[in-house]
Amino acid sequence: MTRTTGTILLALMLVGCAYSSGVLKMGPDTYSIRVQASSARGGVAGAKRMAYEEAREECTKSGREMLVVNERFTQTRGAADVTFRCLARDDPELSTRPRYRERPDVIIQDERK
């Protein structure tokens, strides 16, 4: 293999990268996952898709349904952070529609009394 071919292969491997933290347990039925994807893997949209797929797989393993609690995306890093719960199919929480609100990057708190 020539040096140029090796350089091109290395560049292609780096461009097509995606990283997942894996599913992390936060509580009895609450989990989180962080996925980063390069632009070649879809950036934020690709990271979100991969995170949701891994989350759904985690819940399906235990015969439960996934309910997303929170999600946050970072455009510059192509990252998706998803917090979710794995609930029994008859859990009443699954019958309510989730309301997502993006967490602000900055919180201004007035502590005057």
N, CA, C and O atoms as CSV, one atom per row, in Angstrom:
chain,resi,resn,atom,element,x,y,z
A,1,MET,N,N,0.858,-1.174,0.000
A,1,MET,CA,C,0.000,0.000,0.000
A,1,MET,C,C,0.902,1.234,0.000
A,1,MET,O,O,1.866,1.323,0.761
A,2,THR,N,N,0.568,2.168,-0.862
A,2,THR,CA,C,1.362,3.386,-0.954
A,2,THR,C,C,0.996,4.319,0.192
A,2,THR,O,O,-0.031,4.152,0.850
A,3,ARG,N,N,1.838,5.279,0.410
A,3,ARG,CA,C,1.609,6.261,1.478
A,3,ARG,C,C,0.340,7.062,1.225
A,3,ARG,O,O,-0.410,7.341,2.161
A,4,THR,N,N,0.090,7.437,-0.027
A,4,THR,CA,C,-1.105,8.206,-0.383
A,4,THR,C,C,-2.363,7.395,-0.111
A,4,THR,O,O,-3.336,7.925,0.426
A,5,THR,N,N,-2.355,6.119,-0.476
A,5,THR,CA,C,-3.509,5.251,-0.239
A,5,THR,C,C,-3.780,5.116,1.255
A,5,THR,O,O,-4.933,5.150,1.684
A,6,GLY,N,N,-2.732,4.963,2.040
A,6,GLY,CA,C,-2.875,4.856,3.499
A,6,GLY,C,C,-3.457,6.123,4.102
A,6,GLY,O,O,-4.300,6.065,4.997
A,7,THR,N,N,-3.002,7.266,3.607
A,7,THR,CA,C,-3.514,8.546,4.094
A,7,THR,C,C,-4.986,8.703,3.755
A,7,THR,O,O,-5.769,9.167,4.584
A,8,ILE,N,N,-5.368,8.321,2.549
A,8,ILE,CA,C,-6.770,8.419,2.123
A,8,ILE,C,C,-7.637,7.491,2.968
A,8,ILE,O,O,-8.716,7.891,3.405
A,9,LEU,N,N,-7.191,6.273,3.204
A,9,LEU,CA,C,-7.959,5.336,4.033
A,9,LEU,C,C,-8.125,5.851,5.452
A,9,LEU,O,O,-9.210,5.744,6.025
A,10,LEU,N,N,-7.077,6.404,6.024
A,10,LEU,CA,C,-7.158,6.965,7.373
A,10,LEU,C,C,-8.144,8.126,7.416
A,10,LEU,O,O,-8.939,8.232,8.350
A,11,ALA,N,N,-8.098,8.987,6.420
A,11,ALA,CA,C,-9.023,10.128,6.366
A,11,ALA,C,C,-10.462,9.643,6.252
A,11,ALA,O,O,-11.343,10.187,6.919
A,12,LEU,N,N,-10.720,8.640,5.429
A,12,LEU,CA,C,-12.075,8.106,5.282
A,12,LEU,C,C,-12.577,7.490,6.584
A,12,LEU,O,O,-13.751,7.629,6.926
A,13,MET,N,N,-11.697,6.813,7.308
A,13,MET,CA,C,-12.095,6.212,8.585
A,13,MET,C,C,-12.465,7.296,9.592
A,13,MET,O,O,-13.433,7.137,10.336
A,14,LEU,N,N,-11.720,8.385,9.628
A,14,LEU,CA,C,-11.995,9.461,10.577
A,14,LEU,C,C,-13.267,10.212,10.225
A,14,LEU,O,O,-14.008,10.617,11.121
A,15,VAL,N,N,-13.534,10.404,8.950
A,15,VAL,CA,C,-14.714,11.140,8.507
A,15,VAL,C,C,-15.983,10.359,8.821
A,15,VAL,O,O,-17.002,10.963,9.156
A,16,GLY,N,N,-15.952,9.058,8.726
A,16,GLY,CA,C,-17.144,8.237,8.916
A,16,GLY,C,C,-17.347,7.774,10.344
A,16,GLY,O,O,-18.005,6.757,10.562
A,17,CYS,N,N,-16.811,8.476,11.315
A,17,CYS,CA,C,-16.855,8.030,12.702
A,17,CYS,C,C,-18.157,8.387,13.417
A,17,CYS,O,O,-18.800,9.397,13.133
A,18,ALA,N,N,-18.507,7.528,14.338
A,18,ALA,CA,C,-19.608,7.793,15.267
A,18,ALA,C,C,-19.195,7.175,16.595
A,18,ALA,O,O,-18.523,6.144,16.623
A,19,TYR,N,N,-19.596,7.803,17.690
A,19,TYR,CA,C,-19.255,7.324,19.021
A,19,TYR,C,C,-20.510,7.292,19.873
A,19,TYR,O,O,-21.309,8.228,19.846
A,20,SER,N,N,-20.684,6.221,20.625
A,20,SER,CA,C,-21.806,6.110,21.549
A,20,SER,C,C,-21.271,5.808,22.939
A,20,SER,O,O,-20.362,4.995,23.105
A,21,SER,N,N,-21.839,6.469,23.929
A,21,SER,CA,C,-21.458,6.182,25.313
A,21,SER,C,C,-22.007,4.833,25.737
A,21,SER,O,O,-21.564,4.255,26.730
A,22,GLY,N,N,-22.978,4.333,24.979
A,22,GLY,CA,C,-23.714,3.152,25.400
A,22,GLY,C,C,-24.801,3.615,26.361
A,22,GLY,O,O,-24.788,4.752,26.833
A,23,VAL,N,N,-25.722,2.736,26.637
A,23,VAL,CA,C,-26.827,3.084,27.530
A,23,VAL,C,C,-26.327,3.065,28.965
A,23,VAL,O,O,-25.742,2.079,29.415
A,24,LEU,N,N,-26.562,4.166,29.686
A,24,LEU,CA,C,-26.128,4.296,31.078
A,24,LEU,C,C,-27.347,4.330,31.982
A,24,LEU,O,O,-28.251,5.142,31.782
A,25,LYS,N,N,-27.375,3.452,32.974
A,25,LYS,CA,C,-28.515,3.401,33.895
A,25,LYS,C,C,-28.406,4.536,34.911
A,25,LYS,O,O,-27.362,4.725,35.536
A,26,MET,N,N,-29.501,5.292,35.069
A,26,MET,CA,C,-29.534,6.420,36.003
A,26,MET,C,C,-30.424,6.137,37.206
A,26,MET,O,O,-30.299,6.798,38.237
A,27,GLY,N,N,-31.308,5.177,37.086
A,27,GLY,CA,C,-32.257,4.852,38.150
A,27,GLY,C,C,-32.949,3.556,37.810
A,27,GLY,O,O,-32.539,2.866,36.877
A,28,PRO,N,N,-34.003,3.203,38.554
A,28,PRO,CA,C,-34.663,1.919,38.340
A,28,PRO,C,C,-35.178,1.716,36.911
A,28,PRO,O,O,-35.126,0.600,36.393
A,29,ASP,N,N,-35.669,2.770,36.275
A,29,ASP,CA,C,-36.184,2.629,34.914
A,29,ASP,C,C,-35.747,3.779,34.009
A,29,ASP,O,O,-36.306,3.963,32.928
A,30,THR,N,N,-34.754,4.550,34.443
A,30,THR,CA,C,-34.316,5.733,33.713
A,30,THR,C,C,-32.880,5.539,33.227
A,30,THR,O,O,-32.013,5.070,33.964
A,31,TYR,N,N,-32.656,5.910,31.973
A,31,TYR,CA,C,-31.361,5.698,31.325
A,31,TYR,C,C,-30.974,6.943,30.533
A,31,TYR,O,O,-31.807,7.807,30.257
A,32,SER,N,N,-29.691,7.017,30.172
A,32,SER,CA,C,-29.250,8.088,29.276
A,32,SER,C,C,-28.264,7.515,28.275
A,32,SER,O,O,-27.657,6.467,28.498
A,33,ILE,N,N,-28.122,8.221,27.176
A,33,ILE,CA,C,-27.171,7.832,26.147
A,33,ILE,C,C,-26.686,9.094,25.441
A,33,ILE,O,O,-27.445,10.047,25.262
A,34,ARG,N,N,-25.424,9.091,25.046
A,34,ARG,CA,C,-24.851,10.204,24.277
A,34,ARG,C,C,-24.211,9.612,23.031
A,34,ARG,O,O,-23.409,8.682,23.115
A,35,VAL,N,N,-24.570,10.156,21.880
A,35,VAL,CA,C,-24.005,9.700,20.616
A,35,VAL,C,C,-23.470,10.910,19.869
A,35,VAL,O,O,-24.139,11.939,19.777
A,36,GLN,N,N,-22.264,10.782,19.338
A,36,GLN,CA,C,-21.679,11.810,18.485
A,36,GLN,C,C,-21.467,11.201,17.115
A,36,GLN,O,O,-21.005,10.065,17.002
A,37,ALA,N,N,-21.802,11.945,16.071
A,37,ALA,CA,C,-21.645,11.449,14.709
A,37,ALA,C,C,-21.014,12.527,13.838
A,37,ALA,O,O,-21.377,13.701,13.911
A,38,SER,N,N,-20.068,12.104,13.018
A,38,SER,CA,C,-19.450,13.046,12.081
A,38,SER,C,C,-20.474,13.429,11.020
A,38,SER,O,O,-21.534,12.813,10.912
A,39,SER,N,N,-20.148,14.441,10.248
A,39,SER,CA,C,-21.083,14.875,9.207
A,39,SER,C,C,-21.328,13.764,8.188
A,39,SER,O,O,-22.415,13.689,7.615
A,40,ALA,N,N,-20.345,12.904,7.953
A,40,ALA,CA,C,-20.527,11.781,7.031
A,40,ALA,C,C,-21.539,10.765,7.565
A,40,ALA,O,O,-22.149,10.031,6.787
A,41,ARG,N,N,-21.718,10.720,8.879
A,41,ARG,CA,C,-22.690,9.807,9.492
A,41,ARG,C,C,-24.008,10.507,9.808
A,41,ARG,O,O,-24.872,9.937,10.476
A,42,GLY,N,N,-24.165,11.747,9.328
A,42,GLY,CA,C,-25.438,12.446,9.491
A,42,GLY,C,C,-25.421,13.546,10.522
A,42,GLY,O,O,-26.451,14.184,10.743
A,43,GLY,N,N,-24.283,13.800,11.171
A,43,GLY,CA,C,-24.199,14.864,12.173
A,43,GLY,C,C,-25.221,14.660,13.276
A,43,GLY,O,O,-25.392,13.545,13.770
A,44,VAL,N,N,-25.905,15.735,13.668
A,44,VAL,CA,C,-26.882,15.670,14.754
A,44,VAL,C,C,-28.022,14.714,14.421
A,44,VAL,O,O,-28.441,13.932,15.273
A,45,ALA,N,N,-28.524,14.770,13.194
A,45,ALA,CA,C,-29.635,13.890,12.809
A,45,ALA,C,C,-29.223,12.422,12.901
A,45,ALA,O,O,-29.993,11.585,13.372
A,46,GLY,N,N,-28.009,12.111,12.450
A,46,GLY,CA,C,-27.511,10.738,12.542
A,46,GLY,C,C,-27.314,10.312,13.987
A,46,GLY,O,O,-27.624,9.180,14.357
A,47,ALA,N,N,-26.794,11.228,14.806
A,47,ALA,CA,C,-26.578,10.923,16.226
A,47,ALA,C,C,-27.914,10.671,16.922
A,47,ALA,O,O,-28.028,9.759,17.740
A,48,LYS,N,N,-28.922,11.478,16.597
A,48,LYS,CA,C,-30.245,11.303,17.204
A,48,LYS,C,C,-30.829,9.948,16.813
A,48,LYS,O,O,-31.361,9.229,17.658
A,49,ARG,N,N,-30.728,9.606,15.538
A,49,ARG,CA,C,-31.254,8.327,15.069
A,49,ARG,C,C,-30.579,7.162,15.790
A,49,ARG,O,O,-31.249,6.237,16.249
A,50,MET,N,N,-29.242,7.213,15.887
A,50,MET,CA,C,-28.504,6.140,16.553
A,50,MET,C,C,-28.854,6.048,18.034
A,50,MET,O,O,-28.993,4.952,18.576
A,51,ALA,N,N,-28.997,7.209,18.692
A,51,ALA,CA,C,-29.332,7.218,20.125
A,51,ALA,C,C,-30.709,6.603,20.354
A,51,ALA,O,O,-30.891,5.793,21.263
A,52,TYR,N,N,-31.677,6.991,19.523
A,52,TYR,CA,C,-33.027,6.444,19.659
A,52,TYR,C,C,-33.048,4.944,19.388
A,52,TYR,O,O,-33.757,4.202,20.069
A,53,GLU,N,N,-32.282,4.493,18.405
A,53,GLU,CA,C,-32.235,3.059,18.099
A,53,GLU,C,C,-31.671,2.268,19.279
A,53,GLU,O,O,-32.220,1.232,19.655
A,54,GLU,N,N,-30.572,2.759,19.863
A,54,GLU,CA,C,-29.970,2.064,21.011
A,54,GLU,C,C,-30.912,2.079,22.210
A,54,GLU,O,O,-31.019,1.087,22.931
A,55,ALA,N,N,-31.590,3.197,22.425
A,55,ALA,CA,C,-32.529,3.306,23.546
A,55,ALA,C,C,-33.683,2.325,23.364
A,55,ALA,O,O,-34.073,1.631,24.303
A,56,ARG,N,N,-34.218,2.274,22.160
A,56,ARG,CA,C,-35.339,1.366,21.874
A,56,ARG,C,C,-34.912,-0.090,22.071
A,56,ARG,O,O,-35.666,-0.893,22.619
A,57,GLU,N,N,-33.706,-0.424,21.624
A,57,GLU,CA,C,-33.187,-1.788,21.801
A,57,GLU,C,C,-33.085,-2.141,23.287
A,57,GLU,O,O,-33.432,-3.250,23.694
A,58,GLU,N,N,-32.609,-1.195,24.087
A,58,GLU,CA,C,-32.468,-1.430,25.532
A,58,GLU,C,C,-33.820,-1.765,26.154
A,58,GLU,O,O,-33.932,-2.705,26.941
A,59,CYS,N,N,-34.833,-1.002,25.803
A,59,CYS,CA,C,-36.161,-1.234,26.374
A,59,CYS,C,C,-36.781,-2.524,25.838
A,59,CYS,O,O,-37.431,-3.257,26.584
A,60,THR,N,N,-36.586,-2.799,24.567
A,60,THR,CA,C,-37.151,-3.998,23.952
A,60,THR,C,C,-36.581,-5.263,24.591
A,60,THR,O,O,-37.288,-6.262,24.728
A,61,LYS,N,N,-35.302,-5.227,24.985
A,61,LYS,CA,C,-34.677,-6.396,25.638
A,61,LYS,C,C,-35.458,-6.846,26.858
A,61,LYS,O,O,-35.537,-8.041,27.145
A,62,SER,N,N,-36.036,-5.890,27.577
A,62,SER,CA,C,-36.773,-6.218,28.798
A,62,SER,C,C,-38.283,-6.221,28.574
A,62,SER,O,O,-39.052,-6.253,29.534
A,63,GLY,N,N,-38.714,-6.187,27.303
A,63,GLY,CA,C,-40.137,-6.225,26.990
A,63,GLY,C,C,-40.877,-4.966,27.400
A,63,GLY,O,O,-42.062,-5.015,27.730
A,64,ARG,N,N,-40.182,-3.839,27.380
A,64,ARG,CA,C,-40.778,-2.572,27.794
A,64,ARG,C,C,-40.811,-1.586,26.640
A,64,ARG,O,O,-40.237,-1.831,25.578
A,65,GLU,N,N,-41.491,-0.468,26.863
A,65,GLU,CA,C,-41.605,0.597,25.865
A,65,GLU,C,C,-40.731,1.775,26.270
A,65,GLU,O,O,-40.555,2.058,27.455
A,66,MET,N,N,-40.184,2.458,25.263
A,66,MET,CA,C,-39.329,3.610,25.511
A,66,MET,C,C,-40.169,4.884,25.604
A,66,MET,O,O,-41.080,5.105,24.807
A,67,LEU,N,N,-39.846,5.707,26.587
A,67,LEU,CA,C,-40.451,7.030,26.725
A,67,LEU,C,C,-39.305,8.026,26.903
A,67,LEU,O,O,-38.583,7.974,27.899
A,68,VAL,N,N,-39.141,8.920,25.948
A,68,VAL,CA,C,-38.071,9.925,26.029
A,68,VAL,C,C,-38.473,10.975,27.050
A,68,VAL,O,O,-39.581,11.509,27.006
A,69,VAL,N,N,-37.567,11.264,27.966
A,69,VAL,CA,C,-37.799,12.245,29.020
A,69,VAL,C,C,-37.188,13.591,28.625
A,69,VAL,O,O,-37.776,14.644,28.869
A,70,ASN,N,N,-36.003,13.544,28.014
A,70,ASN,CA,C,-35.307,14.774,27.659
A,70,ASN,C,C,-34.346,14.479,26.514
A,70,ASN,O,O,-33.815,13.374,26.400
A,71,GLU,N,N,-34.134,15.467,25.682
A,71,GLU,CA,C,-33.141,15.342,24.630
A,71,GLU,C,C,-32.445,16.680,24.452
A,71,GLU,O,O,-33.038,17.740,24.648
A,72,ARG,N,N,-31.192,16.608,24.081
A,72,ARG,CA,C,-30.408,17.818,23.856
A,72,ARG,C,C,-29.436,17.547,22.717
A,72,ARG,O,O,-28.840,16.473,22.637
A,73,PHE,N,N,-29.282,18.527,21.841
A,73,PHE,CA,C,-28.432,18.360,20.675
A,73,PHE,C,C,-27.388,19.457,20.617
A,73,PHE,O,O,-27.664,20.608,20.954
A,74,THR,N,N,-26.197,19.097,20.189
A,74,THR,CA,C,-25.111,20.060,20.028
A,74,THR,C,C,-24.673,20.023,18.573
A,74,THR,O,O,-24.017,19.076,18.138
A,75,GLN,N,N,-25.035,21.055,17.822
A,75,GLN,CA,C,-24.735,21.101,16.390
A,75,GLN,C,C,-23.242,21.029,16.107
A,75,GLN,O,O,-22.811,20.284,15.227
A,76,THR,N,N,-22.448,21.800,16.847
A,76,THR,CA,C,-21.027,21.888,16.538
A,76,THR,C,C,-20.299,20.565,16.719
A,76,THR,O,O,-19.274,20.331,16.078
A,77,ARG,N,N,-20.810,19.705,17.574
A,77,ARG,CA,C,-20.164,18.410,17.807
A,77,ARG,C,C,-20.935,17.255,17.186
A,77,ARG,O,O,-20.485,16.111,17.245
A,78,GLY,N,N,-22.072,17.534,16.599
A,78,GLY,CA,C,-22.889,16.464,16.033
A,78,GLY,C,C,-23.307,15.482,17.103
A,78,GLY,O,O,-23.254,14.269,16.899
A,79,ALA,N,N,-23.728,16.009,18.255
A,79,ALA,CA,C,-24.017,15.149,19.402
A,79,ALA,C,C,-25.492,15.177,19.787
A,79,ALA,O,O,-26.179,16.188,19.641
A,80,ALA,N,N,-25.950,14.038,20.282
A,80,ALA,CA,C,-27.309,13.911,20.803
A,80,ALA,C,C,-27.221,13.275,22.183
A,80,ALA,O,O,-26.626,12.211,22.354
A,81,ASP,N,N,-27.823,13.943,23.168
A,81,ASP,CA,C,-27.941,13.402,24.526
A,81,ASP,C,C,-29.415,13.107,24.747
A,81,ASP,O,O,-30.251,14.002,24.621
A,82,VAL,N,N,-29.744,11.866,25.074
A,82,VAL,CA,C,-31.132,11.468,25.250
A,82,VAL,C,C,-31.279,10.782,26.603
A,82,VAL,O,O,-30.532,9.860,26.930
A,83,THR,N,N,-32.254,11.247,27.385
A,83,THR,CA,C,-32.619,10.602,28.640
A,83,THR,C,C,-33.984,9.961,28.399
A,83,THR,O,O,-34.899,10.600,27.880
A,84,PHE,N,N,-34.106,8.700,28.782
A,84,PHE,CA,C,-35.332,7.979,28.505
A,84,PHE,C,C,-35.659,7.003,29.626
A,84,PHE,O,O,-34.820,6.686,30.470
A,85,ARG,N,N,-36.893,6.541,29.610
A,85,ARG,CA,C,-37.348,5.550,30.586
A,85,ARG,C,C,-37.852,4.331,29.842
A,85,ARG,O,O,-38.390,4.447,28.741
A,86,CYS,N,N,-37.679,3.168,30.436
A,86,CYS,CA,C,-38.225,1.923,29.904
A,86,CYS,C,C,-39.392,1.541,30.810
A,86,CYS,O,O,-39.196,1.186,31.972
A,87,LEU,N,N,-40.595,1.617,30.273
A,87,LEU,CA,C,-41.801,1.415,31.073
A,87,LEU,C,C,-42.589,0.208,30.576
A,87,LEU,O,O,-42.519,-0.164,29.405
A,88,ALA,N,N,-43.345,-0.398,31.504
A,88,ALA,CA,C,-44.234,-1.498,31.137
A,88,ALA,C,C,-45.257,-0.986,30.128
A,88,ALA,O,O,-45.642,0.182,30.169
A,89,ARG,N,N,-45.689,-1.846,29.239
A,89,ARG,CA,C,-46.610,-1.436,28.167
A,89,ARG,C,C,-47.908,-0.826,28.693
A,89,ARG,O,O,-48.527,-0.015,28.004
A,90,ASP,N,N,-48.326,-1.199,29.891
A,90,ASP,CA,C,-49.572,-0.662,30.443
A,90,ASP,C,C,-49.346,0.506,31.402
A,90,ASP,O,O,-50.278,0.924,32.089
A,91,ASP,N,N,-48.127,1.040,31.460
A,91,ASP,CA,C,-47.826,2.166,32.346
A,91,ASP,C,C,-48.614,3.398,31.893
A,91,ASP,O,O,-48.585,3.738,30.711
A,92,PRO,N,N,-49.316,4.075,32.810
A,92,PRO,CA,C,-50.122,5.242,32.441
A,92,PRO,C,C,-49.305,6.386,31.826
A,92,PRO,O,O,-49.848,7.188,31.066
A,93,GLU,N,N,-48.028,6.468,32.141
A,93,GLU,CA,C,-47.198,7.541,31.566
A,93,GLU,C,C,-47.104,7.442,30.050
A,93,GLU,O,O,-46.909,8.448,29.369
A,94,LEU,N,N,-47.240,6.244,29.529
A,94,LEU,CA,C,-47.148,6.057,28.078
A,94,LEU,C,C,-48.369,6.601,27.343
A,94,LEU,O,O,-48.312,6.835,26.135
A,95,SER,N,N,-49.467,6.802,28.056
A,95,SER,CA,C,-50.681,7.278,27.395
A,95,SER,C,C,-50.744,8.805,27.309
A,95,SER,O,O,-51.620,9.349,26.635
A,96,THR,N,N,-49.833,9.494,27.978
A,96,THR,CA,C,-49.812,10.957,27.895
A,96,THR,C,C,-48.783,11.380,26.845
A,96,THR,O,O,-47.757,10.726,26.660
A,97,ARG,N,N,-49.074,12.461,26.180
A,97,ARG,CA,C,-48.147,12.950,25.166
A,97,ARG,C,C,-47.004,13.701,25.837
A,97,ARG,O,O,-47.237,14.585,26.662
A,98,PRO,N,N,-45.775,13.352,25.487
A,98,PRO,CA,C,-44.646,14.069,26.090
A,98,PRO,C,C,-44.559,15.495,25.566
A,98,PRO,O,O,-44.903,15.767,24.416
A,99,ARG,N,N,-44.100,16.394,26.412
A,99,ARG,CA,C,-43.875,17.781,26.016
A,99,ARG,C,C,-42.385,18.063,26.188
A,99,ARG,O,O,-41.875,18.139,27.305
A,100,TYR,N,N,-41.713,18.215,25.075
A,100,TYR,CA,C,-40.273,18.438,25.110
A,100,TYR,C,C,-39.967,19.923,25.111
A,100,TYR,O,O,-40.549,20.702,24.356
A,101,ARG,N,N,-39.054,20.284,25.964
A,101,ARG,CA,C,-38.537,21.646,25.971
A,101,ARG,C,C,-37.033,21.538,26.047
A,101,ARG,O,O,-36.490,20.827,26.892
A,102,GLU,N,N,-36.366,22.245,25.160
A,102,GLU,CA,C,-34.920,22.214,25.177
A,102,GLU,C,C,-34.407,22.972,26.390
A,102,GLU,O,O,-34.868,24.072,26.697
A,103,ARG,N,N,-33.456,22.373,27.067
A,103,ARG,CA,C,-32.840,23.023,28.215
A,103,ARG,C,C,-32.019,24.209,27.749
A,103,ARG,O,O,-31.283,24.094,26.768
A,104,PRO,N,N,-32.121,25.339,28.418
A,104,PRO,CA,C,-31.317,26.495,28.006
A,104,PRO,C,C,-29.842,26.265,28.322
A,104,PRO,O,O,-29.498,25.570,29.279
A,105,ASP,N,N,-28.975,26.863,27.498
A,105,ASP,CA,C,-27.544,26.768,27.743
A,105,ASP,C,C,-27.119,27.625,28.924
A,105,ASP,O,O,-26.148,27.317,29.615
A,106,VAL,N,N,-27.871,28.717,29.149
A,106,VAL,CA,C,-27.550,29.649,30.227
A,106,VAL,C,C,-28.818,29.889,31.032
A,106,VAL,O,O,-29.895,30.101,30.474
A,107,ILE,N,N,-28.674,29.854,32.343
A,107,ILE,CA,C,-29.804,30.149,33.224
A,107,ILE,C,C,-29.429,31.371,34.032
A,107,ILE,O,O,-28.390,31.401,34.692
A,108,ILE,N,N,-30.281,32.377,33.975
A,108,ILE,CA,C,-30.063,33.596,34.746
A,108,ILE,C,C,-31.004,33.562,35.923
A,108,ILE,O,O,-32.224,33.523,35.760
A,109,GLN,N,N,-30.435,33.576,37.104
A,109,GLN,CA,C,-31.249,33.460,38.307
A,109,GLN,C,C,-31.092,34.726,39.139
A,109,GLN,O,O,-29.976,35.147,39.443
A,110,ASP,N,N,-32.206,35.320,39.499
A,110,ASP,CA,C,-32.205,36.525,40.317
A,110,ASP,C,C,-32.267,36.092,41.774
A,110,ASP,O,O,-33.279,35.553,42.222
A,111,GLU,N,N,-31.199,36.324,42.508
A,111,GLU,CA,C,-31.141,35.902,43.902
A,111,GLU,C,C,-31.358,37.061,44.857
A,111,GLU,O,O,-31.073,36.941,46.049
A,112,ARG,N,N,-31.862,38.190,44.349
A,112,ARG,CA,C,-32.155,39.319,45.228
A,112,ARG,C,C,-33.333,38.951,46.113
A,112,ARG,O,O,-34.229,38.208,45.713
A,113,LYS,N,N,-33.309,39.486,47.319
A,113,LYS,CA,C,-34.422,39.202,48.255
A,113,LYS,C,C,-35.159,40.437,48.594
A,113,LYS,O,O,-36.119,40.391,49.363
